[in-house]
């Protein structure tokens, strides 16, 4: 099935460093969502974006909804060990795409203390 | 508010059997979506229910079905299980904002299904 192009696939960083990841699509989305998933658990919502150009922060996390509506990025500042996990972007199209999120492949984040 | 709950959390079945998974959405949420997560295919949309009606369906065979009850709780069923059905099955509930299409999905912990 269709997936968003999420990059990088994995990141190994030192505690305190900033992290940036992004998602691109050939299709337009009306909503972009960013999730974090820990092993054996469901994805947890981090940030929701609803408007092209929107920039939203949640603590050390900042995300933006691209102007073209085909991309989004997530930044994490001053990373800490508990940031370890898999980060997913997800897009929701309009029209009759009821309840259907399209996901990126995920970015595996490892933080070395 | 309590989050999305899914039961059971873990399940082991054999090929050919069928399985039913349950999802209770966040109180007040009327939309429930189901997803299959595997290492190879990632997160794939199965179907969505709203007010007991299936409004959208992904590209899965007819062995995968679901339903929603009047209290918004949802079940999904997989018949004639195959080895490839081993996956984490996730449900998510949402309640579109009254200001428009500000839909946000909240996920449950998932049901881990292993087919032997």
Interface residues (C-beta under 8 A of the other chain):
Chain A: X1 X3 X30 X31 X33 X35 X40 X41 X42 X43 X44 X45 X48 X50 X88 X90 X92 X94 X96 X97 X98 X99 X100 X101 X102 X103 X104 X105 X106
Chain B: X4 X6 X31 X32 X33 X35 X41 X42 X43 X44 X45 X48 X49 X50 X55 X56 X58 X59 X90 X92 X94 X101 X102 X103 X104 X105 X106 X107 X108 X109 X110 X112
